Amino acid sequence: MQQFKYLAPLTSAALLLALTLLRRYAIHQESPTTPSELSTSFYANTCPNFPQIARSVIRFEVANDSRSSASILKLHFRDCFAQGCDGSLLPQVGKERGDGRSTKGLKIINNIKRAVETSCPETVSCADILALSARESVIALGGPSWTVEFGRRDNPSSASVAAAVDAIPSPNLTATQLIESFQKRGLSKRDLVALSGGHSIGQAQCSTFSARLFNGTAGDSIDPALKSRLEKTCPPTALNRLNNLDPSPTTFDNLYFRAVQANQSLLFSDQQLLQSDLAGFVKEFANNQKAFFTAFANAMIKIGKLSPLTGGHGEIRASC
């Protein structure tokens, strides 16, 4: 029996290891929109001034350049879409051609990070800073507020360049492709249309919609007068030129949806919102700004809960 002396302890240890691995796998496989360790009071004792610090920096930056709001909102959206709200997209910012506005947004996030580090060293993650900054950026231009929970940690590994490029739906996607992209992340058709309303602010380069001007895009219903005007302002030699995404690019409002209804969307993917059963949401939001604000806020809460790293996972970066 001597040869079996260590059999029971080894078996127990192996069982414990197996259970631990299974538990980690189960946690990883949880629904991406139901993290259990996020809380509005996460920094109440460790960094209570964090929200005020972020708000002050955002208001200052937006007052100097209103386009900053769209840059930060886009960064948060892309980070969460890439592989979860874990800050993994941020190290890739600036590596894409024509990504100047995202670079500007990252500089603002790092400005907040430095201010927060002075007050609360090694405490607040870049992912949480980005999530809160997105809300404050929308509020700064007259948009809705929503509850932001904290407790995200930063991914030690950055997203791949391919993931960074694919993190935001292409402006050339059809309605069917848009719906599929959002549903993969647990977002409904109503969420899709409401989040598209983020194009109420900011600008886009001619390169993002030039195909519908000169090559023609199947199923495109662009207003002929808008097409003619854009052909003059966006010749093939000026694809980096910027154009407003909606009639009031410095105010977060529902005019974007009225432009969609009039076939005056800058992007093909935005005009696709009139296809399928998405058009009903466009009509609702065009007629009722309060309904749009509520739907946008609810969708942003969902976005902020996409596969975050929490607890003992991830790290707190010194720089974003």
N, C-alpha and C positions, 0 to 999 in steps of 0.2 A: 504493500500500500504506500510505501515511501515515495514511489515514483509519481503518485497522484497528490502529493503534499500541496503543490501550488495551483492545482487545477481550479478549485473553487474561486480563489481570489482573482485569478486571471480571467475566469469566465465573467465574474462580476464587473471587473474593470472594462472588459470588452463590451459588455452589455451597456454599461454607463456611457461609454464612448459612442456606441451606436445610437442610443437614445438622444445624446447631445447633438449628434450630426443630423438626426431626423428632425429634431426640434428646430435647428438652424434652417434646415431645408424648408420646413413648414412656414417659418417666419418669412423666408424669402419669397414663398409662393403666395403669401397673403394678398388679398385684393389691394391694388395699388392706391386705392382711395380710402383705405381704412387703417392708417397707422395708429398705433395705440399709445404712443409716447409723446405726442404733440400737445401743447397746452398754451393757453393765453397767458398764464402766470409763470411760464418756464424761467424767465429772467427776473422775476419779482424780487428775489433776494440777492441774486448775483450780479445783475446789471439793470437796475430799475430805470436808469436814464436812457437806455438804448432807444426806445421809441422816439423820445424827444430829440435825441441827437440826430437820428435818421431824418426826422421830419424837418429839422432846421436846415440840414444840408440840402435836402431835396427842394425845399421852397426857395432857397438861395439860387440853386442851379437852374431851376425852371424859370425863375424870374429873369435870369440872364439869357436863357435860351430855352424857349418853350418846347423845342424838339427833343430836349432831354427826356421828357416824360415818355414819349413813344419809344425812345431807345431803351429805357429801363424796362418798360412793360414787355417789349419784345424779347429782351434778354431773359427775363423770368420765364416767359412762355417757352422759349426755346430750351432753356436749361431743364425745365420739367419734362418737356416732350422728348428730349434726347435719351435720357436713361433714368429719369426721376429727378426730383428737386434736391439735388445734392451738390450743386456748385461745380459739377464736372465739366460743364460747357465753358466756364469762364476762362480756363487756361488756353482755350482754342480761339478766343476772340481776337480778331485782327489777322488771322491766318487766311481768311477768305478774301478774295478779290472784291473790292468795293464795299468793305465792311466797316467804313469809317464811323458810322453812327453807333454801331455796337461798341467800338473802341471807346468812343466818348462815354457811353453808358457805363462801361467797366471802370473808367477813370473816376466817375462819380461814386460807384460802389466802393472803390478803394479809398476815396476820400472819407466816406462814412466809416469804413473799416479802421482807418488810422485814428479817427476821432473816438471811436468806440474802444479801441485798444488802449488809448490814453486813460479812459475812465474805468474800463473793465478788461484788463489784459487776459488774453487766451480764454475767452469766455463765450463770445458770440460768433457763430459760424457765418461764413459768406453766404451760404444758402438761405439762412434766416434774414440776413441783411437784404438780400435780393428780393425775397418774398414781401417784406415790409415796404421796401422802396417802391415796388410796383404799385402797391395800394396808395402810398403817399403821392406818387407821380400822377395817378389818375385823379385823386382828390384835388391836387394843385391846379388842374385845368377844368375843375367844375364837375368832375365825375363822382360816382358813388363811392361810399366806403364799404368795407366788409371786414369780417373777423379774420385776423391772421394769428394762427397758432404757431408756437415756436418749439424748438427742440431738434431741428434738423442739424445734422453734422455734415461736414464736407467730405467728399470722396477723395481719398488719397491719389486716385488715378483720374486723369482727365479723359473726357469723352474723345473718341477717335475723330479725326477730321471728317470722315464720312458721316459719322453720327451727328456731328455738328452741322454739316451741310444739310442733312435730311431732317434735322430737328424741327424745322418749321415747314408746314405744308407748302408745296410749290405754288406760285401764283398761276400756274398753268393747269392745275388739277380740275377735274370735272366734279360735279356735285356728288356723284357716286364715289369717287376717290376720296373726296373730303370726308364724307360720312364714314367711310371705312377707316380712314386715318384717326378720326376722333373716337369712333366706337372701340377701336383697339385699346384706347386709354380710358375706357369706361365713361366716355362723355356722350351725351345724347345729341340728337339733332337740334334741340332747342339750345343746348350749350354751344354747339357749333356756330349757330347763327349769332347768338349773343356775343361770343368771343370774337367773331369776325368784326363786331362793332368796335373792337379796339382800333380798327382803321379809321375811327372817327378823328384820330389825332396822328400827326406825323406826315411823312412824305415817302415817296418811292422813286427809285431811279428809273429812267426810261428803259433800261435793259430788262426790267421785270415785266414789262408789258409790250415791248416792241414787236413781239411775234404777232400779236393781234392787229397791229397797224399795217405791217408790210407783207406778212406771209399769209394772213388770214387764219382763223382758228375755227374749226368746225363747231357749230352750236353757239357761236358768239352772237350776242344781240346788242353790241355796242351802238350807242346813239351816233348816227352818221356825222352830226355836227361836232360831237366830241372827238370822233376819230379824225376828222379833217383838221381840227385844231391841234391835236396831239402829233399828227404827222409833221406839222410845221415846227412845233416846239421840241420834238424828239427825232431829229434826223439820225440816220445810221452813224453819223460821225459824232454824235453827242449823247451816247448811251448812258453817261454818268450824270446827266442833268437830272435835277430833282423836280418832282411834281407833287402837289398836295393830294393826299389820299381822299379827301372829301372837301366840301365847300367851306368848312370851318375847322381847319387843322390845328388851331390853338385852343379849341374848346371841345371838351368831351361832351357830345350830345348825340341826338338821334338823326341828324341831318344825313349821316352816312346811309341810313336805310332808305331815305327818300331819294338819294342819288341812285341807289340800286334799283329802286322801282322805276326810275326814269331812264334806265339803261345807261347811266352815266358813271358807272364804276370804273376806276382806273385799272384795276386788275381783273383778268378773266375769271379767276377763282371767286372773286366777290360777286361778279355778275351771275355766276352759277347758282347763287343763293335763290334765284327766281325759278330754279328747276325743281322737279320732284315735289315733295311735300314740305320743302323748306320755305317756300314762298309765303305760307301763312304766318310764319314767325317774322319774316321781313315786314309784312303788312302790319302786324301787331306792334312791332317796335317803332315803325315809322309813324304810327298814329298815337303811340303812348310811350313817351320818354321814361316815365316812371317804371313801366313794365320792363323796358330795356335795362334800366339801371338795376332793377331787382334781379333779372335773369343774369346779367353780367356779373354781379356780385356773387351770386350763387355758383356760377361756373368758375369764377376765380378761386373760390374756396376749394372746389374740387381740384383745380389745377395745382394748388399749393400742397395738396396731399398725395400727389403722384409719387409713389415709391421713394419716400425720403429715407435717409440713413438716420437712425436714432440710437439712443442708449449707448452701448459700448462699441458700436460700429462707427467707422469713419474717424474724422479728426476735426480740430479747429485750426484752420489755416492762419498763418501770420499775415498773409497777403492774399487777396482774392485773385 
